[in-house]
Amino acid sequence: MSSTDTDPEGMTFPCHVDIKVFARAGDRLEQQIRGLLELHLKPDQIESIRIKESAKGNYHSLSCRVRADSRPELDKVFVTLTENPDILMVI
């Protein structure tokens, strides 16, 4: 891809993407999610991770804002997140 390209789904890369992750609560959940993101993204591509706890504290939702440079890179991030057994849903 060149410096800016549009994929077949209409996304222009590089772009900012908000990824929502729903997971079971854990002591190091934010670090775990950051580690999974860093398998495919450079640390400076992870712009923010915000975490919200469920009312009973059993689950967390994480809002991850990342900069994706290509569709394959973004697809790899989603696959890695969805394959993790502690993560219930990724949107």
N, C-alpha and C positions, 0 to 999 in steps of 0.2 A: 504494500500500500504506500501511496505517497504521503506527504505531510498531512493532508486532509483528504479522506475518502468517505464515500457513502456506501454502506453495505446494502444488500437487497431488501432489508427491512426498513430502510430509510434513516438509519442512524449514521451520523457523520462522526468520524474518528479523527483525532482524539476527542473524547467527550467526557463529561462528568456524569456519573451514574450513581443513583441511590439504590442500595441493596438493603432489603429488610430481612433480618434473620431472626427466627423464633427458635429458642433452644431451652433445654432444661437448665435450671439455675446451677451455677457452679462457681467455686471460689475464683478461678482463673479464666472465666469465660471470655472476657474481653481480650486477654493475652492469647488465648487459644484461637479466637477468630482472627486476630491480627496475624498470628503465625500462619494460618491457612491462607489468608489473603497474600501474604508475603511469599508464598510458594510461586505465585504467578505475577505479582506486582512488586515494583520497587517501593521501598518505604515512603518515598516522597509522593507516590501515586495514591497513598491512603490518606485522604484529607481529614477525615474525622470518623470516630466511632462513638455513637451515643447509646447508652444502655438504659432501659426502663425495666423495672421489676414488676411482675404481676402482683395483684392484690394479696395473694397468699404467699408470694415469694417462691413459688415452685418453678416459675418460668421467667425468662427474660426475653425482651425484644431488643434487638440491636439495629440501629440505623447506621449503615456504613456508606460514607460518600467516598467514591474512588474516581480516579481519572483512568479511563481505559484507552489504550492506544490503538486497539484493533478488536474486531469481533472475535477472532480466535482466542485472544487473551481474556476477554470477558467471558466467553464460553467456558474456558478452563477454570476460572474463578467459581462460576456457578456449579460446575460439576464437582469440584473439590468440596465446596460447602455442602451440597446436597448429599454427598456420600458419607459425611461425618455422622456417626450414630447419635451424637448428642444434639444434633440440629434436627428440628422437627419440620421446618418449612423455610424456604428461601423464595422471596419475591423481589 
